[in-house]
Amino acid sequence: MPNLKLWVRAGDGANYNDFDGLQEVAEYLAEMGATDPLEWANDLGVSSPEFRGKNYISVYWGDDDAQPIRPLTPDEHNEVNRLLLSSRGQ
């Protein structure tokens, strides 16, 4: 089994970045201007008011080469939303 990393790409203009945990993902998304609630865009992505349509946020578990292995679970998705909200100081 490959070593899993969280991969995130915030919209069309960003590069893929790898993270070790959901807290780091939420902090990065806050820095990129994403606001909650994040909604499912497709199997491997979410959207926020700032990132919609084809400009959605890719977020998934992948291998060292950013190849997708699995999407976030519903619990992980909810946790990112919770952490994103708390990272904004609310």
Residue, then its C-alpha position, 0 to 999 in steps of 0.5 A: m500500500p502506498n504512503l497516502k498524502l492529502w493533495v489539494r489544488a485550490g482552483d485552476g490557477a494553483n498547483y497541487n500541494d501535499f499535506d499530512g493532515l486535515q488541519e493543514v488542508a483547512e489552514y491552506l484553504a483559508e489562506m487561499g480565500a476559501t470559505d465554508p461551507l465546502e460542498w461536494a463538487n465531484d468525487l475528488g473535489v469540493s466547492s466554496p463561494e470563491f471556487r465554483g464550477k470548473n474552478y473547484i478545489s481538488v482535495y483527495w488522498g493520493d500517492d507520492d505522485a498525486q495520483p488519486i487513491r480515494p476521496l475524502t470520507p464524509d467525516e473527513h469532509n465535515e472535519v475540514n469544514r469545522l477546521l476551516l470555520s475555526s481557522r477563521g476565528q469563529 
